[in-house]
Amino acid sequence: MKIKLVSHSKNDDFISILKGKKISSKYSTIFIKKLSNKDTSNLNISFVVKKKIGNAVTRNKIKRRLRNIMNDAIKKVDINFEYSYLMIAKKNVAFDKYIDIKNEIFKKILIVRWLKN
């Protein structure tokens, strides 16, 4: 069964997730919160890239990279679908190697799993 990544669309969702737990790394900041009105069959995650980081092409490249990393993470790491995630990218994501970004984010995902237990 393929797991789908579902993005948040309401401003209230973003505001409530920003009040949840926060984990920072070199490449991103991840906010985590359990939202009661979300479907648990899909992964509720949104990717945010600030306009300061670059033009639209650069920002979309960063979001594609992060989406791809999260698709790999779903297959390899046990992620809890009851929580909603907000990943805010930092400038380093646009210029560093993909494998370095992937390894760093996987470490943070494992920390998130540990914090929830």
C-alpha positions in Angstrom: 0.0 0.0 0.0 1.4 3.4 -1.0 1.3 6.1 1.7 0.4 9.5 0.5 1.8 12.8 1.8 -1.0 15.2 2.5 -0.2 18.9 2.9 -2.0 21.1 5.4 -4.2 23.7 3.8 -5.7 25.7 6.7 -4.0 28.5 8.5 -5.3 27.2 11.8 -3.4 23.9 11.2 -0.2 25.8 10.7 -0.6 27.9 13.7 -1.4 25.0 16.0 1.5 22.9 14.7 3.9 25.8 15.3 2.9 25.6 19.0 4.0 21.9 19.2 7.4 20.3 19.7 10.3 21.7 17.7 13.5 20.0 16.5 16.1 21.9 14.6 19.0 20.7 12.5 21.4 22.1 10.0 19.0 21.7 7.1 15.5 22.1 8.6 13.3 22.8 11.6 10.6 20.2 12.2 7.5 21.1 14.2 5.3 18.2 15.5 1.9 18.2 17.0 -1.0 15.8 17.3 -4.1 17.2 15.6 -7.4 15.6 16.4 -9.2 16.3 13.1 -6.7 14.7 10.8 -6.9 11.4 8.8 -4.3 8.9 10.2 -4.1 6.8 7.0 -1.9 9.4 5.3 1.1 11.4 6.5 0.1 15.0 7.2 3.2 17.0 6.4 3.8 20.4 4.9 7.1 21.9 3.6 7.8 25.6 3.9 10.6 27.4 2.2 11.0 31.1 2.8 11.2 33.5 0.0 14.6 34.8 1.2 16.2 31.5 0.2 15.9 32.0 -3.5 13.7 32.3 -6.5 10.7 30.0 -7.3 12.9 27.4 -9.1 15.2 27.1 -6.1 12.3 26.9 -3.6 10.5 24.2 -5.6 13.8 22.2 -5.9 14.1 22.3 -2.1 10.5 21.2 -1.6 11.0 18.3 -4.2 14.1 17.2 -2.3 12.4 17.2 1.1 9.3 15.4 -0.3 11.5 12.7 -1.8 13.4 12.3 1.5 10.1 11.9 3.4 8.9 9.3 0.9 12.1 7.3 1.5 11.7 7.8 5.3 8.2 6.4 5.2 9.5 3.2 3.7 12.5 2.8 6.0 11.6 4.4 9.3 8.4 3.8 11.3 6.7 7.2 11.4 3.6 7.8 13.5 0.7 9.0 11.3 -1.2 10.3 14.2 1.0 13.4 14.3 1.1 16.3 11.9 4.5 17.7 10.8 5.7 21.0 9.5 9.2 21.1 8.0 10.7 24.6 7.5 13.8 24.4 5.2 17.0 26.3 5.8 19.2 27.8 3.1 21.8 24.9 3.3 19.3 22.5 1.7 19.7 24.2 -1.7 23.4 23.9 -1.9 24.5 20.7 0.0 24.6 17.2 -1.3 21.3 15.2 -1.3 22.8 12.3 0.6 24.0 14.6 3.4 20.6 16.2 3.7 18.9 12.8 3.7 21.2 11.4 6.5 20.7 14.4 8.7 16.9 14.4 8.3 16.8 10.6 9.0 18.6 11.2 12.3 16.1 13.9 13.3 13.2 11.6 12.4 14.6 8.9 14.7 14.9 11.5 17.5 11.3 12.5 16.9 10.3 8.8 17.2 12.3 8.6 20.5 10.6 11.7 21.9 7.1 10.5 21.2 7.6 7.2 23.1 
